[in-house]
Amino acid sequence: MSEYSQFETLIPVRPDDIDMNLHVHNSRYYDYVIAARYEQMERCYNMSMEAFLERGFSWFARSAYIEHKRSLHLGDVAVVRTQIEELRSRGVKVWFEIHKQSDEKLAARGWFDYAMVSIETGRPQTIPSDIVEKYSI
């Protein structure tokens, strides 16, 4: 897949994730990936989202794609696996898969394409070399 490390985060399905069809609403899959990435930024890259904000940076989702394979339900635990697919001078493309923990069946997969932006201007910024180094594991 990629030269970058893959990380995993467990996210239990909550009652408010469930829609009228009694499974996880499609928008929650994006929420699961974002929550996993925030957790992984701190735990795996040793640079929390707060650290980006303190330096005047944030991430802007330029585009995202998700392919739903099967439903998650109340009581399930989502296993969210993410991996950098491409690291560019001003952004990063992050691949993800979400599996059901109990049987490891694929629930969804896709990617996010993020741009690093200045909090002050909202404009794309070149990713500093120390951040590239942290993300290049």
PyMOL CGO cylinders between C-alpha atoms (Angstrom):
from pymol import cmd
from pymol.cgo import CYLINDER

trace = [
    CYLINDER, 0.00, 0.00, 0.00, 2.41, 2.65, 1.21, 0.3, 1, 1, 1, 1, 1, 1,
    CYLINDER, 2.41, 2.65, 1.21, 5.80, 3.21, 2.77, 0.3, 1, 1, 1, 1, 1, 1,
    CYLINDER, 5.80, 3.21, 2.77, 4.14, 4.78, 5.82, 0.3, 1, 1, 1, 1, 1, 1,
    CYLINDER, 4.14, 4.78, 5.82, 3.06, 3.06, 9.04, 0.3, 1, 1, 1, 1, 1, 1,
    CYLINDER, 3.06, 3.06, 9.04, -0.49, 1.90, 9.58, 0.3, 1, 1, 1, 1, 1, 1,
    CYLINDER, -0.49, 1.90, 9.58, -2.23, 2.67, 12.88, 0.3, 1, 1, 1, 1, 1, 1,
    CYLINDER, -2.23, 2.67, 12.88, -5.36, 1.34, 14.53, 0.3, 1, 1, 1, 1, 1, 1,
    CYLINDER, -5.36, 1.34, 14.53, -7.93, 2.84, 16.89, 0.3, 1, 1, 1, 1, 1, 1,
    CYLINDER, -7.93, 2.84, 16.89, -10.97, 1.15, 18.44, 0.3, 1, 1, 1, 1, 1, 1,
    CYLINDER, -10.97, 1.15, 18.44, -14.21, 3.12, 18.57, 0.3, 1, 1, 1, 1, 1, 1,
    CYLINDER, -14.21, 3.12, 18.57, -17.33, 1.67, 20.21, 0.3, 1, 1, 1, 1, 1, 1,
    CYLINDER, -17.33, 1.67, 20.21, -20.61, 2.32, 18.41, 0.3, 1, 1, 1, 1, 1, 1,
    CYLINDER, -20.61, 2.32, 18.41, -22.75, 4.65, 20.52, 0.3, 1, 1, 1, 1, 1, 1,
    CYLINDER, -22.75, 4.65, 20.52, -26.56, 4.90, 20.59, 0.3, 1, 1, 1, 1, 1, 1,
    CYLINDER, -26.56, 4.90, 20.59, -26.45, 8.35, 18.98, 0.3, 1, 1, 1, 1, 1, 1,
    CYLINDER, -26.45, 8.35, 18.98, -24.52, 6.88, 16.00, 0.3, 1, 1, 1, 1, 1, 1,
    CYLINDER, -24.52, 6.88, 16.00, -27.58, 4.83, 14.99, 0.3, 1, 1, 1, 1, 1, 1,
    CYLINDER, -27.58, 4.83, 14.99, -30.01, 6.05, 12.34, 0.3, 1, 1, 1, 1, 1, 1,
    CYLINDER, -30.01, 6.05, 12.34, -33.65, 5.18, 11.61, 0.3, 1, 1, 1, 1, 1, 1,
    CYLINDER, -33.65, 5.18, 11.61, -32.52, 2.02, 9.78, 0.3, 1, 1, 1, 1, 1, 1,
    CYLINDER, -32.52, 2.02, 9.78, -30.98, 0.74, 13.04, 0.3, 1, 1, 1, 1, 1, 1,
    CYLINDER, -30.98, 0.74, 13.04, -27.38, 0.86, 11.85, 0.3, 1, 1, 1, 1, 1, 1,
    CYLINDER, -27.38, 0.86, 11.85, -24.59, 3.44, 12.01, 0.3, 1, 1, 1, 1, 1, 1,
    CYLINDER, -24.59, 3.44, 12.01, -25.47, 6.50, 9.94, 0.3, 1, 1, 1, 1, 1, 1,
    CYLINDER, -25.47, 6.50, 9.94, -23.15, 6.97, 6.96, 0.3, 1, 1, 1, 1, 1, 1,
    CYLINDER, -23.15, 6.97, 6.96, -21.85, 10.35, 8.22, 0.3, 1, 1, 1, 1, 1, 1,
    CYLINDER, -21.85, 10.35, 8.22, -20.57, 8.72, 11.42, 0.3, 1, 1, 1, 1, 1, 1,
    CYLINDER, -20.57, 8.72, 11.42, -17.98, 6.72, 9.48, 0.3, 1, 1, 1, 1, 1, 1,
    CYLINDER, -17.98, 6.72, 9.48, -16.24, 10.02, 8.66, 0.3, 1, 1, 1, 1, 1, 1,
    CYLINDER, -16.24, 10.02, 8.66, -16.50, 10.98, 12.34, 0.3, 1, 1, 1, 1, 1, 1,
    CYLINDER, -16.50, 10.98, 12.34, -14.86, 7.68, 13.31, 0.3, 1, 1, 1, 1, 1, 1,
    CYLINDER, -14.86, 7.68, 13.31, -11.91, 8.34, 10.98, 0.3, 1, 1, 1, 1, 1, 1,
    CYLINDER, -11.91, 8.34, 10.98, -11.47, 11.91, 12.25, 0.3, 1, 1, 1, 1, 1, 1,
    CYLINDER, -11.47, 11.91, 12.25, -11.60, 10.72, 15.88, 0.3, 1, 1, 1, 1, 1, 1,
    CYLINDER, -11.60, 10.72, 15.88, -9.08, 7.98, 15.11, 0.3, 1, 1, 1, 1, 1, 1,
    CYLINDER, -9.08, 7.98, 15.11, -6.71, 10.39, 13.37, 0.3, 1, 1, 1, 1, 1, 1,
    CYLINDER, -6.71, 10.39, 13.37, -6.82, 12.84, 16.29, 0.3, 1, 1, 1, 1, 1, 1,
    CYLINDER, -6.82, 12.84, 16.29, -6.03, 10.02, 18.71, 0.3, 1, 1, 1, 1, 1, 1,
    CYLINDER, -6.03, 10.02, 18.71, -3.27, 8.68, 16.44, 0.3, 1, 1, 1, 1, 1, 1,
    CYLINDER, -3.27, 8.68, 16.44, -1.73, 12.13, 15.95, 0.3, 1, 1, 1, 1, 1, 1,
    CYLINDER, -1.73, 12.13, 15.95, -0.94, 12.24, 19.65, 0.3, 1, 1, 1, 1, 1, 1,
    CYLINDER, -0.94, 12.24, 19.65, -0.26, 8.56, 20.35, 0.3, 1, 1, 1, 1, 1, 1,
    CYLINDER, -0.26, 8.56, 20.35, 1.57, 7.53, 17.19, 0.3, 1, 1, 1, 1, 1, 1,
    CYLINDER, 1.57, 7.53, 17.19, 3.11, 10.70, 15.75, 0.3, 1, 1, 1, 1, 1, 1,
    CYLINDER, 3.11, 10.70, 15.75, 3.74, 12.44, 19.09, 0.3, 1, 1, 1, 1, 1, 1,
    CYLINDER, 3.74, 12.44, 19.09, 2.12, 15.61, 17.80, 0.3, 1, 1, 1, 1, 1, 1,
    CYLINDER, 2.12, 15.61, 17.80, -1.43, 16.29, 18.96, 0.3, 1, 1, 1, 1, 1, 1,
    CYLINDER, -1.43, 16.29, 18.96, -3.91, 18.48, 17.15, 0.3, 1, 1, 1, 1, 1, 1,
    CYLINDER, -3.91, 18.48, 17.15, -3.40, 21.00, 19.95, 0.3, 1, 1, 1, 1, 1, 1,
    CYLINDER, -3.40, 21.00, 19.95, 0.30, 21.16, 19.01, 0.3, 1, 1, 1, 1, 1, 1,
    CYLINDER, 0.30, 21.16, 19.01, -0.64, 22.06, 15.42, 0.3, 1, 1, 1, 1, 1, 1,
    CYLINDER, -0.64, 22.06, 15.42, -3.01, 24.76, 16.67, 0.3, 1, 1, 1, 1, 1, 1,
    CYLINDER, -3.01, 24.76, 16.67, -0.35, 26.19, 18.98, 0.3, 1, 1, 1, 1, 1, 1,
    CYLINDER, -0.35, 26.19, 18.98, 1.93, 26.58, 15.95, 0.3, 1, 1, 1, 1, 1, 1,
    CYLINDER, 1.93, 26.58, 15.95, -0.82, 28.32, 14.00, 0.3, 1, 1, 1, 1, 1, 1,
    CYLINDER, -0.82, 28.32, 14.00, -1.66, 25.37, 11.73, 0.3, 1, 1, 1, 1, 1, 1,
    CYLINDER, -1.66, 25.37, 11.73, -4.73, 23.29, 11.11, 0.3, 1, 1, 1, 1, 1, 1,
    CYLINDER, -4.73, 23.29, 11.11, -5.89, 20.71, 8.58, 0.3, 1, 1, 1, 1, 1, 1,
    CYLINDER, -5.89, 20.71, 8.58, -8.57, 21.37, 5.97, 0.3, 1, 1, 1, 1, 1, 1,
    CYLINDER, -8.57, 21.37, 5.97, -10.32, 18.41, 4.31, 0.3, 1, 1, 1, 1, 1, 1,
    CYLINDER, -10.32, 18.41, 4.31, -10.05, 19.16, 0.58, 0.3, 1, 1, 1, 1, 1, 1,
    CYLINDER, -10.05, 19.16, 0.58, -11.89, 16.01, -0.45, 0.3, 1, 1, 1, 1, 1, 1,
    CYLINDER, -11.89, 16.01, -0.45, -12.99, 12.68, 0.95, 0.3, 1, 1, 1, 1, 1, 1,
    CYLINDER, -12.99, 12.68, 0.95, -14.23, 9.38, -0.42, 0.3, 1, 1, 1, 1, 1, 1,
    CYLINDER, -14.23, 9.38, -0.42, -15.94, 6.50, 1.34, 0.3, 1, 1, 1, 1, 1, 1,
    CYLINDER, -15.94, 6.50, 1.34, -17.15, 3.15, 0.07, 0.3, 1, 1, 1, 1, 1, 1,
    CYLINDER, -17.15, 3.15, 0.07, -19.60, 1.40, 2.39, 0.3, 1, 1, 1, 1, 1, 1,
    CYLINDER, -19.60, 1.40, 2.39, -19.38, -2.40, 2.44, 0.3, 1, 1, 1, 1, 1, 1,
    CYLINDER, -19.38, -2.40, 2.44, -21.53, -3.49, 5.38, 0.3, 1, 1, 1, 1, 1, 1,
    CYLINDER, -21.53, -3.49, 5.38, -23.30, -1.96, 8.33, 0.3, 1, 1, 1, 1, 1, 1,
    CYLINDER, -23.30, -1.96, 8.33, -22.13, -1.47, 11.88, 0.3, 1, 1, 1, 1, 1, 1,
    CYLINDER, -22.13, -1.47, 11.88, -24.71, -1.73, 14.66, 0.3, 1, 1, 1, 1, 1, 1,
    CYLINDER, -24.71, -1.73, 14.66, -25.17, -0.81, 18.29, 0.3, 1, 1, 1, 1, 1, 1,
    CYLINDER, -25.17, -0.81, 18.29, -22.83, -2.92, 20.40, 0.3, 1, 1, 1, 1, 1, 1,
    CYLINDER, -22.83, -2.92, 20.40, -20.21, -3.23, 17.64, 0.3, 1, 1, 1, 1, 1, 1,
    CYLINDER, -20.21, -3.23, 17.64, -16.70, -1.85, 17.98, 0.3, 1, 1, 1, 1, 1, 1,
    CYLINDER, -16.70, -1.85, 17.98, -15.23, -0.19, 14.90, 0.3, 1, 1, 1, 1, 1, 1,
    CYLINDER, -15.23, -0.19, 14.90, -11.57, -0.90, 14.21, 0.3, 1, 1, 1, 1, 1, 1,
    CYLINDER, -11.57, -0.90, 14.21, -10.34, 2.17, 12.34, 0.3, 1, 1, 1, 1, 1, 1,
    CYLINDER, -10.34, 2.17, 12.34, -7.07, 1.66, 10.47, 0.3, 1, 1, 1, 1, 1, 1,
    CYLINDER, -7.07, 1.66, 10.47, -5.39, 4.63, 8.84, 0.3, 1, 1, 1, 1, 1, 1,
    CYLINDER, -5.39, 4.63, 8.84, -2.22, 5.15, 6.90, 0.3, 1, 1, 1, 1, 1, 1,
    CYLINDER, -2.22, 5.15, 6.90, -0.66, 8.03, 5.04, 0.3, 1, 1, 1, 1, 1, 1,
    CYLINDER, -0.66, 8.03, 5.04, -0.91, 7.25, 1.36, 0.3, 1, 1, 1, 1, 1, 1,
    CYLINDER, -0.91, 7.25, 1.36, 0.85, 10.36, 0.11, 0.3, 1, 1, 1, 1, 1, 1,
    CYLINDER, 0.85, 10.36, 0.11, 2.68, 13.19, 1.86, 0.3, 1, 1, 1, 1, 1, 1,
    CYLINDER, 2.68, 13.19, 1.86, 2.97, 16.36, -0.25, 0.3, 1, 1, 1, 1, 1, 1,
    CYLINDER, 2.97, 16.36, -0.25, 4.56, 19.73, 0.45, 0.3, 1, 1, 1, 1, 1, 1,
    CYLINDER, 4.56, 19.73, 0.45, 1.22, 21.27, 1.50, 0.3, 1, 1, 1, 1, 1, 1,
    CYLINDER, 1.22, 21.27, 1.50, -0.92, 18.28, 2.33, 0.3, 1, 1, 1, 1, 1, 1,
    CYLINDER, -0.92, 18.28, 2.33, -1.46, 14.64, 2.99, 0.3, 1, 1, 1, 1, 1, 1,
    CYLINDER, -1.46, 14.64, 2.99, -3.74, 11.92, 1.65, 0.3, 1, 1, 1, 1, 1, 1,
    CYLINDER, -3.74, 11.92, 1.65, -4.84, 9.48, 4.34, 0.3, 1, 1, 1, 1, 1, 1,
    CYLINDER, -4.84, 9.48, 4.34, -6.24, 6.05, 3.47, 0.3, 1, 1, 1, 1, 1, 1,
    CYLINDER, -6.24, 6.05, 3.47, -8.59, 4.30, 5.92, 0.3, 1, 1, 1, 1, 1, 1,
    CYLINDER, -8.59, 4.30, 5.92, -10.49, 1.10, 6.52, 0.3, 1, 1, 1, 1, 1, 1,
    CYLINDER, -10.49, 1.10, 6.52, -13.13, 0.46, 9.14, 0.3, 1, 1, 1, 1, 1, 1,
    CYLINDER, -13.13, 0.46, 9.14, -13.69, -3.12, 10.25, 0.3, 1, 1, 1, 1, 1, 1,
    CYLINDER, -13.69, -3.12, 10.25, -16.12, -4.71, 12.68, 0.3, 1, 1, 1, 1, 1, 1,
    CYLINDER, -16.12, -4.71, 12.68, -13.97, -5.90, 15.58, 0.3, 1, 1, 1, 1, 1, 1,
    CYLINDER, -13.97, -5.90, 15.58, -15.91, -9.12, 16.30, 0.3, 1, 1, 1, 1, 1, 1,
    CYLINDER, -15.91, -9.12, 16.30, -15.36, -10.71, 12.88, 0.3, 1, 1, 1, 1, 1, 1,
    CYLINDER, -15.36, -10.71, 12.88, -12.85, -8.34, 11.18, 0.3, 1, 1, 1, 1, 1, 1,
    CYLINDER, -12.85, -8.34, 11.18, -15.26, -7.86, 8.25, 0.3, 1, 1, 1, 1, 1, 1,
    CYLINDER, -15.26, -7.86, 8.25, -14.76, -4.68, 6.26, 0.3, 1, 1, 1, 1, 1, 1,
    CYLINDER, -14.76, -4.68, 6.26, -17.48, -2.09, 6.91, 0.3, 1, 1, 1, 1, 1, 1,
    CYLINDER, -17.48, -2.09, 6.91, -16.04, 0.84, 4.92, 0.3, 1, 1, 1, 1, 1, 1,
    CYLINDER, -16.04, 0.84, 4.92, -12.90, 2.12, 3.25, 0.3, 1, 1, 1, 1, 1, 1,
    CYLINDER, -12.90, 2.12, 3.25, -11.78, 5.30, 1.60, 0.3, 1, 1, 1, 1, 1, 1,
    CYLINDER, -11.78, 5.30, 1.60, -9.51, 8.31, 1.93, 0.3, 1, 1, 1, 1, 1, 1,
    CYLINDER, -9.51, 8.31, 1.93, -9.25, 11.93, 3.02, 0.3, 1, 1, 1, 1, 1, 1,
    CYLINDER, -9.25, 11.93, 3.02, -7.14, 14.53, 1.24, 0.3, 1, 1, 1, 1, 1, 1,
    CYLINDER, -7.14, 14.53, 1.24, -6.05, 17.23, 3.70, 0.3, 1, 1, 1, 1, 1, 1,
    CYLINDER, -6.05, 17.23, 3.70, -4.28, 20.53, 3.17, 0.3, 1, 1, 1, 1, 1, 1,
    CYLINDER, -4.28, 20.53, 3.17, -2.26, 22.13, 5.94, 0.3, 1, 1, 1, 1, 1, 1,
    CYLINDER, -2.26, 22.13, 5.94, -3.53, 25.67, 6.42, 0.3, 1, 1, 1, 1, 1, 1,
    CYLINDER, -3.53, 25.67, 6.42, -2.64, 28.74, 8.43, 0.3, 1, 1, 1, 1, 1, 1,
    CYLINDER, -2.64, 28.74, 8.43, -5.21, 29.38, 11.16, 0.3, 1, 1, 1, 1, 1, 1,
    CYLINDER, -5.21, 29.38, 11.16, -4.72, 33.12, 10.68, 0.3, 1, 1, 1, 1, 1, 1,
    CYLINDER, -4.72, 33.12, 10.68, -5.28, 33.25, 6.92, 0.3, 1, 1, 1, 1, 1, 1,
    CYLINDER, -5.28, 33.25, 6.92, -6.95, 29.96, 6.06, 0.3, 1, 1, 1, 1, 1, 1,
    CYLINDER, -6.95, 29.96, 6.06, -4.47, 29.61, 3.20, 0.3, 1, 1, 1, 1, 1, 1,
    CYLINDER, -4.47, 29.61, 3.20, -2.47, 26.45, 2.45, 0.3, 1, 1, 1, 1, 1, 1,
    CYLINDER, -2.47, 26.45, 2.45, 0.97, 26.29, 4.06, 0.3, 1, 1, 1, 1, 1, 1,
    CYLINDER, 0.97, 26.29, 4.06, 4.08, 24.26, 3.35, 0.3, 1, 1, 1, 1, 1, 1,
    CYLINDER, 4.08, 24.26, 3.35, 4.38, 21.52, 5.95, 0.3, 1, 1, 1, 1, 1, 1,
    CYLINDER, 4.38, 21.52, 5.95, 7.46, 22.27, 8.11, 0.3, 1, 1, 1, 1, 1, 1,
    CYLINDER, 7.46, 22.27, 8.11, 10.28, 19.73, 7.87, 0.3, 1, 1, 1, 1, 1, 1,
    CYLINDER, 10.28, 19.73, 7.87, 9.97, 18.66, 11.54, 0.3, 1, 1, 1, 1, 1, 1,
    CYLINDER, 9.97, 18.66, 11.54, 6.32, 17.73, 10.95, 0.3, 1, 1, 1, 1, 1, 1,
    CYLINDER, 6.32, 17.73, 10.95, 7.19, 15.87, 7.73, 0.3, 1, 1, 1, 1, 1, 1,
    CYLINDER, 7.19, 15.87, 7.73, 9.76, 13.93, 9.76, 0.3, 1, 1, 1, 1, 1, 1,
    CYLINDER, 9.76, 13.93, 9.76, 7.21, 12.99, 12.46, 0.3, 1, 1, 1, 1, 1, 1,
    CYLINDER, 7.21, 12.99, 12.46, 4.70, 11.85, 9.83, 0.3, 1, 1, 1, 1, 1, 1,
    CYLINDER, 4.70, 11.85, 9.83, 7.25, 9.89, 7.80, 0.3, 1, 1, 1, 1, 1, 1,
    CYLINDER, 7.25, 9.89, 7.80, 7.30, 6.86, 10.08, 0.3, 1, 1, 1, 1, 1, 1,
]
cmd.load_cgo(trace, "trace")
